[in-house]
Amino acid sequence: MATSTRRRRRTVASTPSPSRSRFGEPHAWVARNRDVNGPIVESPSAPSPISPIASARELAAGYALHHRVYELMGIGGALVAAGYLAARLAAIPAPLRVAPFAIVIGMIAADFVSGFVHWACDTWGSTSTPILGQLAIRTFREHHVDQTAIVRHDFVETNGHNFALSIIPSVAGLVVASPFARACLLATATFVAMTSQIHKWAHQEVPPVLVRALQRWRVILSAAHHTVHHAPPHTRNFCITTGWLDRPLQAIRFFETLESILTALTGARAARDVDIDVAKAAAPPPR
């Protein structure tokens, strides 16, 4: 009897999850029925025209050649912009004692940017949204369907979009006159560029030794902190650079309030609410 039980357990454990494999058998449509007090329910359903619920394979297939080119250009542009800003900053005599403050401010700013972008791409639009749908939203939706996909992405696919985004604070640093403001913006650009890599490390089973130390000391996002976001209803811990701002933003209900304001002004509904409606419509009637 014990041997039979162990065999059954091994059989269950070896069965791949349909939402975990990127290159396995064809996936069913993943209907994310996000009941606040219940688990994610995977059930076959058709995609919604407003918020398509796509499989991991279909979302991964959206990574096209032109997106790759955009990411390579973003990495190149970010390195040029940040390098030029660093050179301009180095030419200005400034006391080194302010550097730690600039770095901390940059980390906080990057953490807020990561949280805001993450919340926006998780909450609004779909993969069919013009420009941003395939440029940014697709990646976030793929990550929720297949959390391990980011671990398999190479450097360019992991970091290209964030490097491109980091050009904004770098260019802003070239415009301002204050050396301290320039240092803060350079630090912001650096940590914005690093955010996806930090996020990737939080999903790796065995990240590098130094990274594990920084995670343990809460300098950068840790796996334990980020796990909260991947638990239903997926509306907490959006910040993925350091995670420092998650508690303050939750305390003032920042994202919840912003979502309510946008819904009241535009009538738009959060993507997860649309997903719930699709899942309910596809569910078989009760017997």
N, C-alpha and C positions, 0 to 999 in steps of 0.2 A: 504493500500500500504506500509506504514512504517513497519507494523508488518510483512508482507511478506518479505521485504528487510532484517529485522533483522534475520528472520528465515534462509534465504539463507546464511547470513553471518555466523551464528552459524554452519550451515551445512558444509560450506567450512572450517571454523576454526577447526572443530572437525575431519576432514579427515586427517589421519596420513600420513606423508611424507614417501615415500618408502625408502629414504636413511637415515632416522632418527631412524627407529625402528630396534632393534637388534633381538628381539624375536617375531615379529609380523608375518604377512602373508609373503609368499615368495617374495623376492625382484626381480625386474628386474635387468638385468645387468646395472650398472651405467656407462654410457658413458660420461666421463668428457670432454666435448667439450669446452676447455678453450680459447675461443676467448678473446683477451686482453681487448676488450671493451664491452664484453657481459657477461651474467650470465653463471653459469654452466648449461649445458643442459643434462637432464637425458633422455636417450632414450634406448630402447632395442637393444642390439647388442651382438654378440658372442665375447668371450674373445680373445685377441691377444696372439699368442704364445710367443711373445717377452715381452710384458707388459700386463699381464692379468688385465682386468678391472673387478674386482669382486664385488659382493654385500657385504653389511655389514655382513650379516649372514655367508656367505662363508669365509670372512676374519676372523671373530670371531671364526669360527670353526677350524681355523688353530692353535689355542692355545691348544697345545697337552700336554699330561702328562709329556713327557720328557722335554718340555719347562718349565713347572712348577718346575720340579726337578732342572733344570739348574738355575732358578731364586732363589730357596731356597739355593742352594749351593753358588750362587753369593752373596746373602745377608750375609750368614755365613762367607764366605771368606773375604768380605769387612769389616765386623765388627772386625774380627781377625787382618787383616792387618792394619786397621786404629787404632785399639786399641794398637797394638804393637808399631806403629809409635808414637802415642801420649805418650806412656810410655817412649820410648827412648828420646823423645823431652823433657819431664818433668824432666828427669834426668840430663839434660844439663842446667847449669845456664845461662839464657838468659834474658835480660831486657824486661819487659812486654810492654815497650813503642813501641816495634817493632811489637807487635801482631796485632794492627789495620791495619798496612800496609800489613802484611802477609795475613790477612783476605780479604782485598780489592783486592790484587793481585790474591788470590785464586778464588774470585768471578768472576773476569774478565776472568781468564783462563777457569773456568768452563763454563762461558757464551760463550766463543769462541768454546769450545768443543761441547757444545749443538748445536750451530749454524752450525758447520761443519758437525756433524753427521746427524742433521735434513736435511740439504741441500742434503747431499749425499744419504740418504734413500728416500727422496722425488724425487730426480732427476734421479738417476741411478738404473738400475736393475729392478727386479720384484719379486713377491712372489715365483717364481720358480728358482731364483738365488741360486746356491749352498750355503749352510750354512747360509749366511746372509739373504736369502729370507724369510725364516720362523723365523729366529732368531731376525731380526730387521726390515726389510723392511715391512713385513706384518703389524706390529703394526702401522707404520706411514701411510700406505695406508688405513687401517681400520679407522684411526682417521680422514682422509679427507673425507671418505664416511659417517662416523657417528661420528661427533664431540663429542657427549654426551656419547659415549661408555666408555671413560676414567673415567668419573664420576662414572660409575657403577663397575669399576674394584676394586678389593680389594687391600690391601697393597702390597702383593707379586706381583700380576700381574702389578700393577702400577710401582713399584720401583725396581723389581728384576734385570732387565737388567742394569739399571743405577748403582745400587750397585755393580754389577759385573764389570762394566766399571771402577768404582772408585778404584778398586784394583791396576790398573796401576800406578796412581800417588802415592798411598800409598807405593807400592814397590819401586818406584823411590825415595821416601823420605827416605827409609831405606838404600839406596845406597849412596846418597850424604852425604858430610861431614858437609856442612854449616848448622848451626842451623836455620838461617833465611830461607834458601832454603827448609829445612825440614818443617818449619812452613807454608811456602807458598804451598807446595805440600799437606800437611795435610788439609789445607783449601780448596785447589782444589778438593781433594778427597771427602771432606764433601759436597761441593756444587754440584759436579757431581752426587753424590748419591742422593741428594735432588731434582735434576732437574725435574724428572717426577712428583714428588709430587707437586712442585711449578707450573708445567704446569697444573696439575689436578686442583689445586686451582683456576687457571685463567679461568677454564671452569665451576667451580661451581657457581650456582646462589647466594648462601650465604656461602662464606667461613668463617672460624673462625674469630673472631673479631681482633685478633692480626695480622692475615694474611691480612685482609682488610687494616689495618693500614700500614703494610709494602708495600702493593701494591700501596696504595695512596701516600706514600712517595717515590715511585719508587726504593725501596730497592730490591724488587723481581718483577718478571714478573706480569704485571697487565692485566686484561681482555681487557681493552681498547687498550692497546699496541698490544696484541696478536691477536685481531680481524683483524688487517690489514693483517696478514698472510693468514687468511681464506677467503679473498676476491680475486677473480680472478685478475691476473693470478697465484696467490699463489707463488710468487717469491720474497717476501719481508718479513722482520722480522722473520728470521729463528731462532734467538737466543731465547731460552726459559728458561734461568735461571734468568737473570735479565733484559735482553733486552738492556743493556747498549751499546753493540757493534753494534747493528743494523744500526744506523745512520752512524757511521764511515765506516763500511763495505760497505754500500750502496754508500757512497760518493766516495769511490775508486773503486766501481763496482767489489768487490772482487770475489763474487760467479759467476757473469756473465763472468768475465775474465777467471776464473778457468774452467768454463764450456766450453768456447770457446777453450781453450788450450787442454782440454781433448778430445773434439770432433775432433779437428784438428789432434791430435796425434794418436787417436785410431779409428776414424770414428764412434764412438758410438753416439747415439742420446739420448737426454733427454727423460725420460719416458713420460712426458706430451706431447711431440711432437708425440710420437708413439700413445698415447691415442687419440690425435686429428685426426690422420690418420684413426684410427679404427672407431671413431665416424662418420667421414665423409663417410667412406666406408659403414657404416651401415645405414646411413640416407637415407630415400626414395628419389628417383629422383624428381627434381622440376617439378611441373605440368605446 
